[in-house]
């Protein structure tokens, strides 16, 4: 199961990244647990300077943008294969 985190303050783009990530992984039939990280100190601990950011299995895979659904699935599969 993938551990997925959406880092951001709760802005519209952060909410959109969460929705797109859920939709992408659901469509791909991937098992995941998604957590939202909204505290600045927790976000900074990942070295992220711009949000929204996407973290999969503790690896930052995207920051400052919203990847397409196909890119989210691609990133998730890459992280999963590397572990």
C-alpha contacts under 8 A as a table, 3 or more apart, distances in Angstrom:
res1	aa1	res2	aa2	distance
1	X	30	X	7.73
1	X	31	X	5.01
1	X	32	X	5.02
1	X	33	X	7.22
2	X	30	X	7.92
2	X	31	X	6.26
2	X	32	X	4.39
2	X	33	X	6.31
2	X	56	X	6.71
2	X	57	X	6.13
2	X	76	X	7.85
2	X	80	X	7.41
3	X	32	X	5.83
3	X	33	X	5.24
3	X	34	X	6.36
3	X	35	X	7.99
3	X	56	X	5.71
3	X	57	X	4.87
3	X	58	X	7.48
4	X	32	X	6.66
4	X	33	X	5.93
4	X	34	X	4.68
4	X	35	X	6.33
4	X	54	X	7.32
4	X	55	X	5.70
4	X	56	X	4.58
4	X	57	X	6.29
4	X	58	X	7.89
5	X	34	X	5.55
5	X	35	X	4.78
5	X	36	X	5.63
5	X	37	X	6.66
5	X	54	X	5.92
5	X	55	X	4.96
5	X	56	X	6.43
6	X	14	X	7.20
6	X	17	X	7.26
6	X	18	X	6.22
6	X	34	X	7.49
6	X	35	X	6.41
6	X	36	X	4.91
6	X	37	X	6.04
6	X	52	X	6.93
6	X	53	X	5.82
6	X	54	X	4.93
6	X	55	X	6.41
7	X	14	X	7.31
7	X	36	X	6.12
7	X	37	X	4.78
7	X	38	X	6.12
7	X	43	X	6.02
7	X	51	X	6.50
7	X	52	X	5.64
7	X	53	X	4.94
7	X	54	X	6.29
7	X	55	X	7.58
8	X	11	X	7.06
8	X	14	X	5.56
8	X	36	X	7.58
8	X	37	X	6.29
8	X	38	X	5.14
8	X	39	X	7.86
8	X	43	X	7.24
8	X	51	X	5.34
8	X	52	X	5.00
8	X	53	X	6.73
9	X	14	X	7.08
9	X	37	X	7.77
9	X	38	X	4.74
9	X	39	X	7.09
9	X	40	X	7.67
9	X	51	X	7.93
10	X	13	X	7.88
10	X	14	X	5.51
10	X	15	X	6.16
10	X	38	X	6.66
11	X	14	X	5.18
11	X	15	X	6.36
12	X	15	X	5.13
12	X	16	X	6.11
13	X	16	X	4.91
13	X	17	X	6.11
13	X	52	X	6.51
13	X	66	X	7.50
14	X	17	X	5.13
14	X	18	X	6.34
14	X	51	X	7.20
14	X	52	X	4.98
14	X	53	X	7.86
15	X	18	X	5.12
15	X	19	X	6.28
16	X	19	X	5.06
16	X	20	X	6.02
16	X	66	X	7.79
17	X	20	X	5.11
17	X	21	X	5.92
17	X	52	X	7.01
17	X	54	X	7.96
17	X	66	X	5.70
17	X	67	X	7.91
18	X	21	X	5.17
18	X	22	X	6.17
19	X	22	X	5.22
19	X	23	X	6.13
20	X	23	X	5.09
20	X	24	X	5.95
20	X	68	X	7.76
20	X	69	X	6.25
21	X	24	X	5.12
21	X	25	X	6.11
21	X	69	X	6.80
21	X	72	X	6.54
22	X	25	X	5.42
22	X	26	X	5.93
22	X	34	X	7.94
23	X	26	X	5.15
23	X	27	X	6.00
23	X	69	X	7.51
24	X	27	X	5.23
24	X	28	X	6.23
24	X	69	X	4.88
24	X	70	X	6.95
24	X	72	X	6.64
24	X	73	X	6.21
25	X	28	X	5.00
25	X	29	X	6.11
25	X	30	X	5.32
25	X	31	X	7.55
25	X	32	X	7.66
25	X	72	X	7.73
25	X	73	X	6.25
26	X	29	X	5.03
26	X	30	X	6.19
26	X	31	X	7.90
27	X	30	X	7.84
28	X	73	X	7.01
37	X	42	X	6.92
37	X	43	X	6.72
38	X	42	X	7.45
38	X	43	X	7.03
39	X	42	X	5.34
39	X	43	X	6.29
40	X	43	X	5.08
40	X	44	X	6.03
41	X	44	X	5.06
41	X	45	X	6.20
42	X	45	X	5.16
42	X	46	X	7.18
43	X	46	X	5.64
43	X	47	X	7.23
43	X	48	X	6.30
44	X	47	X	5.08
44	X	48	X	5.60
44	X	49	X	7.05
45	X	48	X	7.55
46	X	60	X	7.30
48	X	51	X	7.22
48	X	53	X	7.26
48	X	63	X	6.81
49	X	63	X	7.88
49	X	64	X	8.00
50	X	53	X	7.23
50	X	63	X	6.01
50	X	64	X	4.74
51	X	63	X	5.74
51	X	64	X	4.64
51	X	65	X	7.23
52	X	63	X	5.85
52	X	64	X	5.28
52	X	65	X	6.27
52	X	66	X	7.27
53	X	60	X	7.21
53	X	61	X	7.67
53	X	62	X	5.35
53	X	63	X	4.03
53	X	64	X	6.07
53	X	65	X	7.21
54	X	60	X	5.95
54	X	61	X	5.80
54	X	62	X	5.12
54	X	63	X	6.42
55	X	58	X	5.70
55	X	59	X	5.22
55	X	60	X	4.31
55	X	61	X	5.73
55	X	62	X	7.20
56	X	59	X	5.26
56	X	60	X	6.53
56	X	61	X	6.83
56	X	76	X	6.68
56	X	79	X	7.00
57	X	79	X	7.34
59	X	79	X	7.83
60	X	63	X	7.41
61	X	75	X	6.80
62	X	65	X	6.95
62	X	66	X	7.77
62	X	67	X	7.47
63	X	66	X	7.95
67	X	71	X	5.83
67	X	72	X	6.14
68	X	71	X	5.10
68	X	72	X	6.26
69	X	72	X	5.07
69	X	73	X	6.36
70	X	73	X	5.22
70	X	74	X	6.16
71	X	74	X	4.88
71	X	75	X	6.04
72	X	75	X	5.15
72	X	76	X	6.13
73	X	76	X	5.05
73	X	77	X	6.12
74	X	77	X	5.20
74	X	78	X	6.19
75	X	78	X	5.08
75	X	79	X	6.26
76	X	79	X	5.25
76	X	80	X	6.07
77	X	80	X	4.97
77	X	81	X	5.97
78	X	81	X	5.19
78	X	82	X	6.21
79	X	82	X	5.19
79	X	83	X	6.63
80	X	83	X	5.56
